[in-house]
Every structure is written in structure tokens, then in C-alpha cells.
Amino acid sequence: MKTIKALDARFGQGVDGLKSRWSDIVGQTVARRTEPSKLVTPRGGGGATLELRVAGAAATLIQHQAPDILARVNLFLGPGAVTRLRIVQGPLQGLPGREAAVALAARRRRKGPLDAAAEQRLAEDLSAFPEGRLKAALARLGREVLRDAVLPAASDT
């Protein structure tokens, strides 16, 4: 037991401790767009650098929230444990269990047809275009936009 306590005092919980409690530490909104990937401690001592993998264009938003994220991480790991945040854009390795299932179901869900009135308005709006591939593509795009305007987004639930 002494050995484990000594190792924990010397090396801390590391990035695995952060990953397991990430949504509790930073909140659901930030956790959906980020994940801790690496915790680098300098050789000379001092605060570590936390490398965050950020999904897509959310990197700018996360950069603006960096002071809050650092404060929350230090609340979890201990005062001054992390002094710097390094943001790396890239795909997230995985969402926690339930969130992953909800996201997968939302992507796979087949959307139903538009109601007759919306379909007719779309056809009227596209009547000026000549028949062909462009008109068909615009009709598909219009249907998707109109469906998304009517149905709530999966992330809002």
C-alpha cells in the first residue's frame, strides 16, 4: 500500500484518470467536443502540459475556454498540476458509452418524407430550374434542410 501511495504522489493519476471522469470535470458540452490525450510533465518539475484532442472547428471555442478548463482540471488533479493546455485538432477516439450509442442512432436514423405541403413548396421553389442532375441535387438538399428544421437535433435531447 505504501508503494502505491508513493507512486500516486510522484506520478499522479495521469491522463487515464482524466479520461474516466472527463465529462464530470469539464461538463457535457466541452466533453462532447474534446478528450484528453496526453499529460506531459517536464523533467525539471513544475506543472504539466495537458494535450487535448478537439473535434473539428471547435478548437477555437475550446481555446477561449482554456483558463476554465485548466482550473477544472487542477481542481481534480490538485493545485498547479497542469499549467498549460495544448490543443490538437483531430477526430475523437470515442464518446462515453451512452453518448456514443445516441450519436450512432442519430446518424443511422432514417428520416421520413416531407409532408405534402412542404414538398409542394419545394417543387414550386425549384420550378425555375431545368430538369436534370442539378435540380435533383437541389431537391435532395432542400428536403434535408426542411426535415432538420422540423425535427429536433439529436444533440439537443
Secondary structure, DSSP 8 states (H G I E B T S, - for coil): -HHHHHHHHHH-SHHHHHHHTHHHHH-HHHHHHEEEEEEE--TT-S-EEEEEEE-GGGHHHHHHTHHHHHHHHHHHH-TTSEEEEEEEES--S---HHHHHHHHHHHH-------HHHHHHHHHHTTTS-SSHHHHHHHHHHHHHHHHHHS--GGG-
